[in-house]
Amino acid sequence: MEENESSEWYGFIEIMRVIGALGVVVIHVYFSVIGNFPDIRPLAKQAFNTVFMLMNYAVPLFIMISGALFLNSGKTYTYKTIWKNIRRILFCLVLFGLLYSLMQQVFETRSLNGAMLLTGFVDIFTGNLWDHMWYLYMIVGLYLLVPVMKPFFERAGNREAAVALLLLFAFNSFLPWVQETFQLKSGFFLPVKGPYLFYFLAGGLCFRLRGTYGGKMRAWACAAAGLGAAMLVARSFAAEQFTAGDYSAMPICLYTVGVYLLLQEGLLNRTPTGRTVKLAETTWGVYLIHPVFIHLLFKALRWNPFDFAPLFSVPLVVLAVFLLSAGTVSLARKIPMIKEYIL
């Protein structure tokens, strides 16, 4: 879900990409089960909801990886050079957005006609697509900020970068949590909304500091991940759910940064296998196409996981969707034009 724009290759990043992609598939499979089968047994629903909650690190993890690679790359980015990255996303947005809009219309009407094509282009412009496509609109915005953020990050010391990061966290995550929890209202705000710049900058700073603090880094990472996970599980038992728009929530911010640091420090000197590297090359495509298999399974085939021991069958579905997606992408990437411009 990001391109390695650095002249160097980092094996631990490849492993993290595979872990993140698998987490995304888990989120969407489990969320589909919860959404399509509301009458499931309370214990099963609780288990699925908890797994769903604890996988919410996956998408922000990819944003942190993008920040790590872009902000620490030896390249100089201008709007001319960043266009290559934006162009790829726009191609994907048109191609897959149109496909998914048409599929959704066919699911709903059980018919296909020329007018649906026009509706598809309207859906692309308005963002009325399958839920996971929001990421493409967001990443275009982040890429537009790279030529501005990169010079700041290069000139800023660790302290200045950390202060910027803390400000983004305080006003976009911590303060809203305080206001919600204690029913307080504050008039203060930071004129930079949304969590995505926070994750992008956090990835850049964490990568810059890799391997420098040893045990202290791992201790802070464990504390952040543990506190975030505890808060997520608590919300799970309170029958609450997060959606894509909740990545600014304080538990997810703490949890994601903690998970990223634990993976980075734990995998820092690990060399991935050739199979892992090949899987990592498919992760962008896996993100794009995995909902096709999920929708076909639950909407077209109307498969009910509760007819087949769901605590075992649903994880198998996750694995099958991930491998089918990765295999499809791997085959598609053999076509040079698709590998260059799309996947």
Steps between C-alpha positions, in 0.01 A plus 500: 500500500800720462797511271854474626643825371824461694819396325551249783308178563379413848405138563297570812275735301417216261392279791292783649322550169389135493385521864306818424333358189391189686358724774297696243347177367413393856326834562282479192412130533406532867315827445304338215405210726386734777309719254334227293401271784365719783326209674815310585550365849623755755820310576595468134415864434714603797794297372468637147460856622812469717707365210367779279598760760851364543566504124438875476875560494519368141410800282679761717801267497523541123481878535788485748699284258437759228624774733808294589593452134412839356631720781828309535563452130808656346285637219385859459128519430334766290146501367644384168671195652215412737262491202620146423355381831179699466451376143510137614234565766275683254528215248402255774217725613344514154556134412396339828249768591310441178518123543374511857223747423372274223525191720305670778228612257473146363475359854216742575302490173594157355538674161759684291447792264687793344370756749688321775827604337416868547393430858839334549691813400278710726570258786875537443479878516277504810683218678187285512697175467573195712622602842868413454538741206510801737871424542576595140345846539690551825838385368476744208468779758802370691708482183411862428650590839826306450689785320407725795552250784832357379702826529350568844585150621856513365574834667318430825689331781351208688363736765323728248354202315386348830334828604310514169396140551383562856297803391323296232431223752387736777249695294373229266494202740562573867286814538197347320534194726503723811196691376308181422598318821446784746229686308715813478507753222811686391521792262862426411580322177787442261422614143623164367223242518512125465741231620681418177771765514570381855556141385710615204728713717509234775624244249771735385621577852482140626701385200759772558541387861515126418740305718619804699332454837500121533306383804346842565343504153353154554371596845322808366367296209363232732339765720332674204386177335382350830303806605347539155409131481342506847285798402398332174402176674304700758306670222446163339337365818291817508364392158652802325663487157741722314471590135758632255435853622603410855874473438540824691369327815764504773501120558572433132773767486679357805449142388620557143815691597578235761449215253712676236787553745485142629510367144773740393728429796425127501553454126778755452772249420273233354547404137171391343473186292457524125137393536435783747655753262277377217196527726604853600505600133131407473373689807379808311303278264374284786353811661329596177344167400439298816145642548402337168541154652326608821199643315476198271504268800246680717281675240512294182540153650319597823735281703411484869808441721276398789416178320866394526643560852569875453782525753698274263343563159532880507880499560525252211301744286747774594792285391325396178408860408855618570664224293250528214554876489878468513496231231278706272721806542816297441362374169378847398842651572650279228343743253756784477247782461301389804817466708619845393180703532254308721629227730 
